[in-house]
């Protein structure tokens, strides 16, 4: 197994360049999907290798329920620095489990509270809440609904309401909450993946901006609605779990992008560009991470099988 068990824990570094360049050089829909896919694969590989180290570390603890042969010298030799890495991985797995549990709990707690608040309101995909705090959120569910306060509607012109609703409906149609939750969990598994979350938040907002501009047929109107909402909007406690009309940013960059041409919808940036090189590096790092996790898992399985008496 050797050092291959450690590679997936550091290979997320290869995704950092694309986290910055994808939002600048890829269509936001493509960027969001690429960032989520890379984050989930790299996090899964990290989790697999962390679990392998936990097995080795647990086998060394007195009174553990694992077979005695799993603590033999040949098993420990399969992992460099097994004494430290094995025990440290147990603590790391506890932290990862707690962080993921808290993230999922926070996500669904806010979602449940929001749906309870909407229970008494009229049906439809838009729920207007009488609130002096300006905000708008895409609330997933069955069905998903757009939450918008009367204060935010009052700050926008009627024509800008259409851009607002189209933006939030794009979040629901694109299942952006799933992309955001998956990437947040990936960051909990491996903190090196946290920069991808910031890039994903921006990409999902840009994705919804472009959909709103397409629906309204007026990029300048959509840019004006985003800018005006940013000036008055306030965050809602717990609302960071979902996409918000003007809470995610940076808003000036979103406005500037809307005032420019429609971004090209290409699946992969040209190879001889910074974004193309970064995408290739991220793809290579993801592939090596997957192969390293597979190699480590197979190697440890064979070693443990040989160490387990029949």
Secondary structure, 3 states (H helix, E strand, C coil): CCCHHHHHHHHHHHHHHHHHHHHHHCCHHHHHHHHHHHHHHHHHHHHHHHHHHHHHHHHCCCCCCCCHHHHCHHHHCCCCCHHHHHHHHHHHHHHHHHHHHHHHHHHHHHHHHHHHHHCCCCCCCEEEECCCCCCEEEECCCCCEEEEEHHHHHHCCHHHHHHHHHHHHHHHHCCHHHHHHHHHHHHHHCHHHHHHHHHHHHHHHHHHHHHHHHHHCCHHHHHHHHHHHHHHCCCCCCHHHCCECCCCCCHHHHHHHHHCCCCCCCCCCCCCCHHHHHHHHHHHHHHHHHHHHHHHHHHHHHHHHHHCCC
